[in-house]
Amino acid sequence: EEAGAAVAAESSTGTWTTVWTDGLTSLDRYKGRCYHIESVVGEEDQYIAYVAYPLDLFEEGSVTNMFTSIVGNVFGFKALRALRLEDLRIPTSYSKTFQGPPHGIQVERDKLNKYGRPLLGCTIKPKLGLSAKNYGRAVYECLRGGLDFTKDDENVNSQPFMRWRDRFLFCAEALFKAQAETGEIKGHYLNATAGTCEEMMKRAIFARELGAPIVMHDYLTGGFTANTSLAHYCRDNGLLLHIHRAMHAVIDRQKNHGMHFRVLA
């Protein structure tokens, strides 16, 4: 109970000592509350704590602020041997402040004109080391051979052996050539992940100008703020957005510490 209360306090209004500014606000209104604790079946000294927070603690439409508040500091508590966020229930009134994914599977089927069967695609290999021209050649062979789409891998960004603009151009050429020869709509997931948000957006805009239907982003390594910005752009400009979960296992692999992937998803 003490640990649960400490987690609720640290992630809301609490700190390690009493401060005079506590009297300048209503702590009862803003503090988190641990309202239920149950033991984990078959495990000794493991418990599930249910913690609730007032919605006023969170900025509307900000995944970054929500995670900073809920998991920002509490995982470093010395009083806890381990801590894991298993699930997150977001009230409708707050979830409506997020736009959510720009498009769903039905829109992807509409754009690719593929119905009544699974979509078939692949990732280009080797993912690193090919020149842009040879990378585009591999994309063409896959799409011409019958795949619906191909995709970049998570760490295909803009390396010395294959700069992003060259890759985009050769992939677009391969895409349209395969479409012309097969009479089918094809796709390639162009990875727009970059070192800055500005560079990421530049790549997404260029992909759209080329006529590419899909862009891709490494949303964990790229960051929640960058991902939200890209999702908004894709929604406004009719682009499909594919999310890669690179780095997820650092967070979700341990069964007693970190975060369940359903929360990240």
C-alpha positions as CSV (number, residue, x, y, z in Angstrom):
1,E,0.0,0.0,0.0
2,E,2.8,2.4,0.8
3,A,4.6,1.7,-2.5
4,G,1.4,2.1,-4.4
5,A,0.7,5.4,-2.7
6,A,4.2,6.6,-3.4
7,V,3.9,5.8,-7.1
8,A,0.7,7.7,-7.3
9,A,2.1,10.7,-5.5
10,E,5.4,10.8,-7.4
11,S,3.6,10.8,-10.8
12,S,1.3,13.6,-9.7
13,T,1.7,16.2,-6.9
14,G,4.1,14.5,-4.5
15,T,7.7,15.1,-3.8
16,W,10.3,13.8,-1.2
17,T,9.4,16.4,1.4
18,T,6.8,18.9,2.4
19,V,7.1,22.2,0.7
20,W,5.4,25.5,1.5
21,T,3.9,25.8,-2.0
22,D,1.6,22.9,-1.2
23,G,-0.6,25.4,0.5
24,L,-1.0,27.5,-2.7
25,T,-3.2,24.9,-4.5
26,S,-5.6,22.1,-3.8
27,L,-3.6,18.9,-3.6
28,D,-6.7,16.8,-3.1
29,R,-7.9,17.9,-6.5
30,Y,-4.7,17.1,-8.4
31,K,-3.1,14.2,-6.7
32,G,-3.1,10.7,-8.1
33,R,-4.7,7.9,-6.0
34,C,-3.9,4.2,-5.7
35,Y,-7.4,2.9,-5.2
36,H,-6.9,-0.9,-5.4
37,I,-4.2,-3.5,-4.9
38,E,-4.2,-7.2,-5.6
39,S,-1.6,-9.9,-5.4
40,V,-0.2,-11.6,-8.5
41,V,-1.3,-15.2,-8.6
42,G,1.6,-17.6,-8.2
43,E,4.1,-14.9,-7.5
44,E,5.5,-13.9,-4.1
45,D,5.8,-10.2,-3.2
46,Q,4.3,-9.1,-6.5
47,Y,1.2,-6.9,-6.6
48,I,-0.9,-5.1,-9.2
49,A,-1.7,-1.6,-8.1
50,Y,-4.5,0.4,-9.8
51,V,-3.7,4.1,-9.9
52,A,-6.1,6.9,-11.1
53,Y,-5.2,10.4,-12.1
54,P,-7.3,13.6,-12.5
55,L,-7.5,14.5,-16.2
56,D,-6.4,18.1,-15.4
57,L,-2.8,16.7,-14.9
58,F,-2.4,16.0,-18.6
59,E,-2.0,18.3,-21.6
60,E,-4.6,17.6,-24.3
61,G,-3.4,15.7,-27.3
62,S,0.1,15.1,-26.0
63,V,1.4,11.5,-25.8
64,T,4.7,12.9,-24.6
65,N,3.2,14.7,-21.6
66,M,1.0,11.7,-20.7
67,F,4.0,9.3,-20.6
68,T,6.2,11.8,-18.9
69,S,3.7,12.1,-16.1
70,I,2.8,8.4,-15.7
71,V,6.2,6.7,-16.2
72,G,8.6,9.6,-16.1
73,N,10.3,9.2,-12.6
74,V,8.6,6.4,-10.7
75,F,10.6,3.6,-12.4
76,G,13.7,4.8,-10.6
77,F,12.2,4.4,-7.1
78,K,14.8,2.7,-4.8
79,A,11.9,1.5,-2.7
80,L,10.7,-0.7,-5.6
81,R,12.7,-3.7,-6.8
82,A,10.8,-3.6,-10.1
83,L,7.8,-1.8,-11.6
84,R,5.8,-2.5,-14.8
85,L,3.0,-0.6,-16.5
86,E,0.7,-3.3,-17.6
87,D,-2.2,-1.4,-19.0
88,L,-3.6,2.1,-19.5
89,R,-7.2,3.1,-19.6
90,I,-7.8,6.5,-21.2
91,P,-11.3,8.1,-20.7
92,T,-13.1,9.0,-23.9
93,S,-13.1,12.7,-23.1
94,Y,-9.3,12.6,-23.1
95,S,-8.7,10.2,-26.0
96,K,-10.8,12.5,-28.2
97,T,-8.1,15.1,-27.9
98,F,-5.8,12.8,-29.9
99,Q,-6.3,12.4,-33.6
100,G,-5.2,8.8,-33.5
101,P,-3.8,6.9,-36.6
102,P,-4.3,8.9,-39.8
103,H,-5.7,5.9,-41.6
104,G,-6.8,2.3,-40.9
105,I,-6.5,-1.0,-42.8
106,Q,-9.6,-0.3,-44.9
107,V,-8.1,3.0,-46.3
108,E,-4.9,1.1,-47.1
109,R,-6.9,-1.5,-49.0
110,D,-8.7,1.2,-50.9
111,K,-5.4,2.9,-51.9
112,L,-3.9,-0.3,-53.0
113,N,-7.1,-1.6,-54.5
114,K,-6.7,-5.0,-52.8
115,Y,-9.7,-6.8,-51.3
116,G,-10.7,-10.2,-50.1
117,R,-7.2,-11.5,-49.3
118,P,-4.2,-10.7,-47.1
119,L,-1.8,-8.0,-48.3
120,L,1.5,-9.5,-49.3
121,G,4.8,-7.6,-48.8
122,C,8.4,-7.9,-47.7
123,T,11.3,-5.9,-46.3
124,I,14.2,-5.3,-48.7
125,K,17.4,-7.3,-47.6
126,P,20.2,-6.7,-47.0
127,K,18.8,-3.7,-45.3
128,L,22.1,-2.0,-45.2
129,G,24.9,-1.9,-47.8
130,L,23.0,-1.6,-51.1
131,S,23.4,1.4,-53.3
132,A,20.2,3.4,-54.0
133,K,20.1,2.1,-57.6
134,N,20.4,-1.6,-56.5
135,Y,18.0,-1.0,-53.7
136,G,15.5,0.3,-56.2
137,R,16.2,-2.7,-58.4
138,A,15.3,-5.0,-55.6
139,V,12.1,-3.1,-55.0
140,Y,11.1,-3.4,-58.6
141,E,11.8,-7.2,-58.8
142,C,9.7,-7.8,-55.7
143,L,6.7,-5.7,-56.9
144,R,6.9,-6.9,-60.4
145,G,7.0,-10.5,-59.1
146,G,3.6,-10.1,-57.4
147,L,4.1,-8.4,-54.0
148,D,1.6,-5.7,-53.0
149,F,4.3,-3.6,-51.3
150,T,7.8,-3.5,-50.1
151,K,9.3,-1.6,-47.2
152,D,12.4,0.0,-45.8
153,D,13.8,-1.5,-42.6
154,E,14.0,0.4,-39.4
155,N,17.6,1.6,-39.7
156,V,17.5,2.5,-43.4
157,N,17.7,6.3,-43.1
158,S,20.3,8.3,-45.0
159,Q,23.7,6.6,-44.8
160,P,26.8,7.4,-47.0
161,F,26.2,4.4,-49.3
162,M,22.6,5.3,-49.9
163,R,21.3,8.8,-49.2
164,W,17.6,9.1,-48.5
165,R,16.7,11.3,-51.5
166,D,18.4,8.9,-53.9
167,R,16.6,6.0,-52.3
168,F,13.3,7.7,-52.6
169,L,13.8,8.5,-56.3
170,F,14.9,5.0,-57.2
171,C,12.1,3.4,-55.2
172,A,9.5,5.6,-56.8
173,E,10.8,4.7,-60.2
174,A,10.6,1.0,-59.3
175,L,7.1,1.5,-57.9
176,F,5.7,3.2,-61.0
177,K,7.4,0.8,-63.4
178,A,6.0,-2.2,-61.6
179,Q,2.5,-0.6,-61.6
180,A,2.7,0.1,-65.3
181,E,3.8,-3.5,-66.1
182,T,1.3,-5.3,-63.9
183,G,-1.6,-3.0,-64.0
184,E,-1.9,-3.1,-60.2
185,I,-1.4,-0.5,-57.6
186,K,1.8,-1.0,-55.6
187,G,3.3,0.5,-52.5
188,H,6.7,1.0,-50.9
189,Y,7.1,2.1,-47.3
190,L,9.6,4.9,-47.4
191,N,11.3,5.4,-44.0
192,A,11.1,9.1,-43.2
193,T,12.8,8.8,-39.8
194,A,15.5,11.4,-39.4
195,G,17.7,13.1,-36.8
196,T,15.4,16.1,-36.5
197,C,11.7,16.7,-36.8
198,E,12.4,19.2,-39.6
199,E,14.4,16.7,-41.6
200,M,11.7,14.0,-41.0
201,M,9.0,16.3,-42.4
202,K,11.2,17.2,-45.4
203,R,11.4,13.5,-46.3
204,A,7.7,12.9,-45.8
205,I,6.9,15.9,-48.0
206,F,9.3,14.7,-50.7
207,A,7.7,11.3,-50.6
208,R,4.3,12.8,-51.1
209,E,5.6,14.9,-54.0
210,L,6.9,11.8,-55.7
211,G,3.4,10.2,-55.4
212,A,4.4,7.6,-52.8
213,P,1.3,6.3,-51.0
214,I,3.0,5.3,-47.8
215,V,5.7,6.6,-45.4
216,M,7.2,4.9,-42.4
217,H,8.5,6.1,-39.0
218,D,10.4,4.5,-36.1
219,Y,8.1,5.9,-33.5
220,L,10.0,5.0,-30.4
221,T,13.5,6.0,-31.4
222,G,12.1,8.9,-33.3
223,G,10.0,10.1,-30.4
224,F,6.4,10.6,-29.6
225,T,6.3,14.2,-30.5
226,A,7.9,13.6,-33.9
227,N,5.5,10.8,-34.5
228,T,2.4,12.9,-33.7
229,S,3.6,15.6,-36.0
230,L,4.1,13.2,-38.8
231,A,0.7,11.5,-38.2
232,H,-1.0,14.9,-38.4
233,Y,0.8,15.6,-41.7
234,C,-0.2,12.2,-43.1
235,R,-3.8,12.7,-42.1
236,D,-3.9,16.2,-43.8
237,N,-2.2,15.0,-47.0
238,G,-3.7,11.5,-47.6
239,L,-0.5,9.6,-46.8
240,L,-0.6,6.2,-45.2
241,L,1.7,5.9,-42.1
242,H,3.4,2.7,-41.1
243,I,4.9,2.6,-37.7
244,H,8.0,0.5,-36.8
245,R,8.5,-0.5,-33.2
246,A,12.3,-0.5,-33.1
247,M,13.6,-0.3,-29.5
248,H,10.4,-1.8,-28.0
249,A,12.1,-4.8,-26.4
250,V,14.2,-2.5,-24.3
251,I,11.0,-1.3,-22.7
252,D,8.7,-4.3,-22.8
253,R,10.8,-7.5,-22.8
254,Q,11.2,-7.9,-19.0
255,K,8.1,-9.4,-17.4
256,N,8.5,-7.6,-14.1
257,H,9.8,-4.2,-15.2
258,G,9.2,-1.7,-17.9
259,M,6.0,-1.5,-19.9
260,H,3.7,-3.9,-21.7
261,F,3.7,-3.5,-25.4
262,R,-0.1,-3.0,-25.5
263,V,0.5,0.3,-23.8
264,L,3.1,1.3,-26.4
265,A,0.7,0.3,-29.1
